[in-house]
Amino acid sequence: MIQALDILKVAQRGGIEPSMDLLYQKQQKIPGSIQYDIRRYYAQNPWIAEDTGMMVYHYNAKRPSENYLELRYCTTGNRYCEEKSCAQCKQLPTDACSGKIRTVDVFTFHFTSTFLHQFTHNVKLSNRKDEVLAFKHPNAFSKIFTLSIKKRNILDALLNHSYSGALENIFVNAKVHELLLYSLDHLIDEKEEGFTCKFLADERSKESIHQAREILLQHIGDPLTIKELSRKVAMNECYLKKGFKEIFGTTIFDFYQQQRMEHAKYLLYEKSLSVTDVSAMLGYSSISHFSAAFKKHTGLKPCELLK
């Protein structure tokens, strides 16, 4: 019987288990961006295992450019429909799906030290999570963990959405960053649920914060002010900023800017759009402003991603 841990180890090599048939695969390998590989297998053998995650921290003091953080997950209980892809399906990828094939789904997300630098370059390192993101933790390690409901929901959402093209890129980027945030909680002694901000004990307040995040993603090319955003979700500006930082671990501005630059990479590298077109699509008033923001965020000039 194949175990989840075995699958996660094989995932590092990009191999396929000999007793499993690959049904579906989606990858992204944009330079300087998130690298991911999503695979859905048909497991012919019986499967009895918990959904499992693995964090791999690769650290080499002598070769810092090769440092990386990798997240791997293996989930079961989903179904695959041969007639249509799950991205087109209106049913959730669970037992409610009419697809006949039960799947084992394997996710790999690869973050380079250069990519993660954006989150730590202006931050005082105060805990192990920060040290890992900044690659200041001196020892490589691998950590195995079971999946919480919210991590499982994110992974299911990556299998089951109706977006395509540019909108799919925006959606996937946001979900992967959310997954990174929640997975890093395993490195510090913090409860996964529970908030410092007392007003977040109210479900309505948490829903407003999540709604604000969705609105930001919908306005990637049409920037909103904090005041405009707070009006749209009917929440005090101060509460909105504090609640957003508490739930998502970043400020509204940093989150929005990060998502814009990740989407810019996709438009430049995958869609081969010109720097002028990408600048306009993301709502910049001039190419120079866009180029400066892109260089600050990625360390690259926009033209360097053009094929």
HELIX and SHEET records of a PDB file:
HELIX    1   1 ALA A    4  ARG A   13  1                                  10    
HELIX    2   2 PRO A   64  GLU A   66  5                                   3    
HELIX    3   3 SER A  113  LEU A  116  1                                   4    
HELIX    4   4 HIS A  117  PHE A  119  5                                   3    
HELIX    5   5 ARG A  128  LEU A  133  1                                   6    
HELIX    6   6 ILE A  149  LEU A  159  1                                  11    
HELIX    7   7 GLY A  165  LEU A  184  1                                  20    
HELIX    8   8 ASP A  185  LEU A  187  5                                   3    
HELIX    9   9 LYS A  198  ALA A  201  5                                   4    
HELIX   10  10 GLU A  203  GLN A  218  1                                  16    
HELIX   11  11 ILE A  226  VAL A  233  1                                   8    
HELIX   12  12 GLU A  237  PHE A  248  1                                  12    
HELIX   13  13 ILE A  252  TYR A  269  1                                  18    
HELIX   14  14 VAL A  275  MET A  281  1                                   7    
HELIX   15  15 ILE A  287  THR A  298  1                                  12    
HELIX   16  16 PRO A  302  LEU A  305  5                                   4    
SHEET    1   A 6 MET A  20  LYS A  29  0                                        
SHEET    2   A 6 GLN A  35  ALA A  43 -1                                        
SHEET    3   A 6 ILE A 101  THR A 112 -1                                        
SHEET    4   A 6 TYR A  68  TYR A  80 -1                                        
SHEET    5   A 6 THR A  52  HIS A  58 -1                                        
SHEET    6   A 6 PHE A 141  THR A 146 -1                                        
END                                                                             
